[in-house]
């Protein structure tokens, strides 16, 4: 189950664990004041496959060119 962030007008921010299909909270569990559901920025992203790293997009000759540049310097 995901953790949702809410902001209470009196208490401040708090987190609440409930299912994504359950209704969002409308009142604070502590003081009963109205709350707003916040958009959470804690999303884990996992990249699968190739093409996501700098080395995946470089041509095969890149290493030999880099060695030649470092040798001439």
C-alpha positions in Angstrom: 0.0 0.0 0.0 1.3 3.5 -0.8 1.9 6.2 1.7 0.0 9.5 0.9 1.1 12.9 2.2 -1.5 15.3 3.5 -1.3 18.9 4.9 -3.4 19.9 7.8 -4.3 23.6 8.2 -3.4 23.4 11.9 -1.1 20.5 12.5 1.1 20.7 9.4 2.1 17.8 7.2 1.5 14.1 7.9 1.6 10.8 6.1 -1.2 8.2 6.0 -1.1 4.7 4.6 -4.1 3.6 2.6 -5.0 1.9 -0.6 -5.0 3.8 -3.9 -8.7 3.1 -4.5 -9.7 4.2 -1.0 -11.2 7.7 -0.6 -8.7 10.4 0.3 -8.8 11.9 3.8 -10.8 15.1 4.1 -10.2 15.8 7.8 -7.1 15.5 10.1 -7.1 12.5 12.3 -5.6 14.4 15.2 -7.5 17.7 15.3 -10.4 17.3 12.7 -9.3 20.3 10.6 -9.6 20.1 6.8 -6.7 18.6 5.0 -5.3 18.7 1.4 -3.7 15.8 -0.3 -0.2 16.6 -1.5 1.6 15.2 -4.5 4.5 13.1 -3.3 7.9 13.5 -5.0 9.2 10.1 -3.7 8.8 8.0 -6.7 11.3 5.2 -7.4 12.1 4.9 -11.1 13.9 1.8 -12.5 15.3 1.8 -16.0 15.5 -1.6 -17.7 17.3 -2.4 -20.9 20.1 -0.6 -22.7 20.5 3.0 -23.7 20.1 4.6 -20.3 23.8 5.1 -19.5 26.4 7.3 -21.2 28.4 4.3 -22.1 25.5 2.6 -23.9 25.3 5.3 -26.6 29.0 5.7 -27.4 30.6 4.1 -30.5 33.1 1.3 -30.0 35.9 3.6 -31.1 35.3 5.9 -28.2 37.8 4.1 -25.9 40.6 4.1 -28.5 40.0 7.8 -29.2 40.1 8.6 -25.5 43.3 6.7 -25.1 44.9 8.5 -28.0 43.9 11.9 -26.6 45.3 11.1 -23.1 48.5 9.8 -24.6 49.1 13.0 -26.6 48.4 15.3 -23.7 
